[in-house]
């Protein structure tokens, strides 16, 4: 087995992930396009400056000059949409990085320390989770003031308790495993146990959860921007674009339709991938 | 049962207390100048000072919390500077519309969602099941505000199948208010034309609001039913030669119900927060649209009032779910 190359192993695992189901290939294709938009979008793919106004070209329907038409300031919807991909992905990356790091620290502390620390930390997570998440995010973002940055902070505050919970439960079960106890009795420090033994075992479940949450964070960011809390003009954020498009919907269908479609497809990509990953990592689901 | 209810009621008191501490921190500690937030962006310096004094924002923080709590116990959420009325009064006026929309959306989501879930579980891995999975992930990935706009564009503007905006048309004769739920009040008054008009106005927003909960319920009931179908007692029931439908509904579905009920409780919170966007899109006169307008005019007391009320309803719906548990599963002892 050891002579099997890394690529062959990858191919084998990839086949298990696909499980003969072409539906599992779709998210990879969608996310490939998203990645291309993020990496090359601003440099190669945009056809106009996404924030430059051109009032002569107000609300023009899709054409060869403007693939997805123009908005009320004559800006190219296609270029704004491409440019907005990066904003959505960066937003999700920021929110989840903060939420996962804070959640991980809290969850590991609660799970490893137990006792009073565990009790206090878990009551705090209970408290945050007692609110419907979107409402709490609205309240925090409204307190901090309308801006994309504040919206992301609000979402990070809403998301971390879920990771703290997830990590804690895993730590509680992992710390009873024989290899952890063995390592402990050999005098390994807590830090070593956390990073050598707990983190690698937590990875699959964390990655699945993060993948499923990326879509949710992108949707929430767009939703808060739609309410006027998130990205402010002229930032080409999808939710903000849809909010502005609302008043021109009657005569300019393209202005509402394309940013929403981009939002739907991106979120769908992450959700399908997360769903496929969950089945792939859950041995119970194999062969069903 | 009364003992269980009593114990549960006691147990949510610390949670509500914690919630008020969090909302208090958000409204009094986090902002650089809470009086400025309450007064709104256009208020003059004198007005800000007056609000600071009237709301006791110049007192020590613990005194501020006590008066904040005392206010909440009286359902006093302060004054809205955009409507110039107490937030409590605004919410009392707008809440019934939200309740009606949420109830319709929830009924729609539960009936269709659980139905689709059962079908998918029974025909596991069939084409129908795969399509169901794909559609339900689509439902979860759908931006509701966008779906609402598209539905309007297509079904109202292009096809004219549904009326748009508000709870009834302009010419409708309104029934006397009994419950605040327009459809129910129409039924009580026997006012059929307005009842039909109200239902027509409800269909689109309830569909849009209920779509994601529907998708979630379909997935949960599918998974839950599949798990139960593998239990030995199901195999026994089948081996006895029982009718397939009897096995599914008498044996399997009842046992698959617990996760479905839990998720339904959680979805109430989703529906209430989703109403902020859906009501905005459909100009539905509920607390969601009230909150959205409060956000855009930076009407802070109104935003915090809606936050607290929705969160407490959410807490209550989870409490009801907990109590249903005891009814559904006798093994659960509330120790």
Interface residues (C-beta under 8 A of the other chain):
Chain A: X21 X23 X123 X126 X127 X128 X130 X131 X132 X133 X134 X135 X136 X138 X139 X140 X142 X143 X144 X146 X215 X219 X222 X223 X226 X227 X228 X229 X239 X242 X245 X246 X249 X250 X253 X256 X257 X259 X260 X263 X264 X267 X268 X271 X272 X275 X288
Chain B: X15 X18 X19 X22 X23 X26 X27 X30 X31 X37 X124 X125 X130 X133 X134 X137 X138 X140 X141 X142 X143 X144 X145 X146 X147 X149 X150 X152 X153 X157 X226 X269 X270 X272 X273 X274 X276 X277 X280 X281 X291 X292 X295 X296 X298 X300 X303 X304 X306 X307 X310 X311 X314 X315
